[in-house]
Amino acid sequence: MRTRVQGALGTLAATLLICSGLARPAHAQSATRDEIITQLNHLDSAPALDLAALRTQTQERSRLRGRNEPPPQKRPPIAPDLMNLPAFNVDIQFDTDTPIVRPESYQTVGRIADAMVNASLLPYTFLIVGHIEANGKREPNVILSQRRADAIRDILVNTFKISAKRLQSIGLGEEQLLDPARPTAAVNQQVQIITIAKAQEEAAVPAAPRTPAVPAPKKRRR
């Protein structure tokens, strides 16, 4: 009898494990390079972004403590223009409360780098956006999200040799939740890669024509 009960419990546990696996949503980091290219390609028009002003605005809003301040799920997005641009959301694993990227996520960042050097995406520049779920204090969340976005940019530049001119970064903390209906859900920690502009091509400066040297007049012998 005990053997049958144990067997039944084992079967039930296995079934629950399988069901839970099926119910779990697929992570964005499982996307292939070609899927990343498809999501980031085809920028219709470049927005007028003032990232310095947006950083200041985000920091100032994160300091609000008034009684009339709406809860996280009712706050308007702080940068709505970003929501209309080609974007790829990705799960990057960081050490808790730090900008340190865990080793298992380097392959994911490498896949993003592979997409960025594809011919379809070479003409574009990108914005790396850090987000944090609505846990803890808002102001430190903005700071942490900025540091994490900077960390991804540094890895793309220093490890995967993506041109620094093609990458910018900003942290929005919990001021623009990816899933406002579930402000504490893990999805709100995803990093976004957003296509923001065409890369500026350096104009080739024509070389100045060389002026032939004029020989000095010979002195006459007396």
Secondary structure as GFF3:
##gff-version 3
##sequence-region A 1 222
A	DSSP	alpha_helix	2	23	.	.	.	ID=ss1
A	DSSP	three_ten_helix	28	30	.	.	.	ID=ss2
A	DSSP	alpha_helix	33	40	.	.	.	ID=ss3
A	DSSP	alpha_helix	51	62	.	.	.	ID=ss4
A	DSSP	three_ten_helix	72	74	.	.	.	ID=ss5
A	DSSP	three_ten_helix	80	84	.	.	.	ID=ss6
A	DSSP	beta_strand	87	90	.	.	.	ID=ss7
A	DSSP	three_ten_helix	103	105	.	.	.	ID=ss8
A	DSSP	alpha_helix	106	116	.	.	.	ID=ss9
A	DSSP	beta_strand	124	130	.	.	.	ID=ss10
A	DSSP	alpha_helix	138	158	.	.	.	ID=ss11
A	DSSP	three_ten_helix	164	166	.	.	.	ID=ss12
A	DSSP	beta_strand	167	171	.	.	.	ID=ss13
A	DSSP	three_ten_helix	186	189	.	.	.	ID=ss14
A	DSSP	beta_strand	191	198	.	.	.	ID=ss15
###
